[in-house]
Amino acid sequence: MRPAMKALVPLAVAGVTLVSGTAASASVSAADVRGAAPSRLVKVALVEVDSVEQAEAGVVTPMNVVRGNCGKAWLWLSDVGRRKYKVRTGFELAGARRAVSYSWRVQVNGPRRWSKRHSWNGGLWWRKSWEGSRESTVPRGGIHSGTVVAGAVVLSNGRACAALPASDPARIT
């Protein structure tokens, strides 16, 4: 019996980055799912899996929730049928931190360079957390990925927290 081999797998779906939080990462050019010319630079992380078979099968965990020293951010992308998706995102501050305002942007990318941005912002009146959601349609089904591309929270002490890029892929039908 052969010992199990470990493999490093780039964590990216349809040319959209999923950030794993591992130290092994690099900037690479991302192409759309057809393998077209690169359209932008993205950060790609590597995660370790138990076998080459798992690596080739693409068995990886999305980074729906990412934690930092200020709290956690999350994003879930789900299919709701008829080429429609729902994105749900938000944050929760750690410790005694309280927010007075926020600005949040999510980008959903799909096949053939399709993309859509969703934005939220406003006052929070010393709240510890926030969550928002949006639904939208896509021109064609396939693998899509949502990513928090910009998130900022102004704290009650005047300092700020920046969101780490939570990501989630989903097959939209």
N, C-alpha and C positions, 0 to 999 in steps of 0.2 A: 504494500500500500504506500502510495506517494504521500509525503507531507503536503498539507494545504499550502498553496502559494498565495501570498498577499499581492494585491495590485493597487496602484494609485489610479484613480479615475477622475478625469476632469469633470467638474460638476457644472454642466451647462446644458440647456435644452433649447432647441430652436434658435441658437445664437444669442440666448439671453442668459445672463449670469445668475447663478444661485450661489450666494456667498456662504461658505461653510464655517468660517472662523478659524480654519487651520492656518498654520504658518506657511505651508507650501502653496504659494499663489504667485501668479504672474499676470501681466497685462498681455492680452493677445487680441488679434483682430477677429471680430465675429462676423460671420456671413449668415445669410438667412437659410432656411431649411433646404433650399434648392442648391446650396453651395455656391451662391453668387459671390461676387466680389465683396470684400469687407466694407461695411458701412460705418463702423464706429469701433473704438477701443473699449473693451470691457475687462473687468477683473474676473479671473477664473480661479477657483480654488480646487484643491485636490483633496479627496477623502479616501481613506484606506478601506478596502473591502476584503473579504476572506479569500476570494479566488478570482482567477482570470475569467472564469465562466460568468461570475456575477458582474465583473467589469464589462464584459462584452454584452451582457443582457441589460446593462444600464440600471442596475439595482442600487439606487441612491435615495437618500432622505432629503426632501426639500427643507429649506430653512424658513419655515413658517414663522418661527419665533426666534428673535435674536436678542441676546442680553448684553448690556454694557454696564459701565459703572454708574450710569444715571437711571437705569431702569431697563425695561424691555419694550420692543416694538414687534408687531406682528402683521401678517398679511395672509389671507386665504383667498384663493381664486377657485370658483366652482362653476360647473356647467349647470344651467337651468333649462336647457333644451331649446330647440329651434334657433340655433346659432346665437344664443344669448348666454351671457355669463354674469356672475355676481362677484364683486371684489369687496372684501371686508378687511379693514385695517385699523390700526390704532396703537396706543402706547399706554404703559403704566409706569409711573415714576417710582423709584426705590426710596426707601427710608421716609424721612419727614418732608421730602420735596413736595412743593405744590406749584402748579402751573397757572400763569395768568393769561397766556395766549399761545397759539400754535399756528404753524403753517405746514401743510402736508401734501406731497405729490406722489402719486402712484402712476407708473406707466405699464400698460399691458401691450405686449408684443406678440405677433403671430406670423403665420406663413406669408411669404412674398412681401416682406418688409412692412406689413400692416402694423400700426401702433395707435394707441389712444392714451391720452393723459387724463387723469382725474385729480382734481385739487380740492382741498378743504382748508379753511383757516378761520380764525376768530378768537374771541375771548373765552377764558375758561373759569374765571372767578375762583381761583385757588383750589381747583380740582386736582386730584391725583392721577386721573386717567381720562382717556378719550377714545371713542371708537366711531368709525364712520363706514358707510357702505354705499355702493353704487351698482346699478345694473346697466348693461349696454349690450349691443349686438355686434357681431363680427361679420365681415363679408363672406367668409367661408370657414368651414369647420377645420379642425386640426389641433395641433399642440400650440397652446398659447402660454405665456408666462407673465405674471404680474410681479412688479418689483417696487418697493418704496425707493424712489429715486432722490427724494429730498424731504427731510422731515426736521423741523426745528421747534423746540418748545422753550418759551421764555418763562423762567422760574420767578417766584415771588421775591427772591433776593436779588433779581436783576441779572443773574447768570443765565446761561442757555445750555440746552442739551441738544445734541444732533442725533438723528436716528441712524442706526446701522441698517444696511439694505436687506430687509426681510424679503424673501421671494417665494413664489409658489407656481409650479406649472400645472396645467389642467388641459385635458382634451375637451374641446368645445365641439359639440355636435349640432 
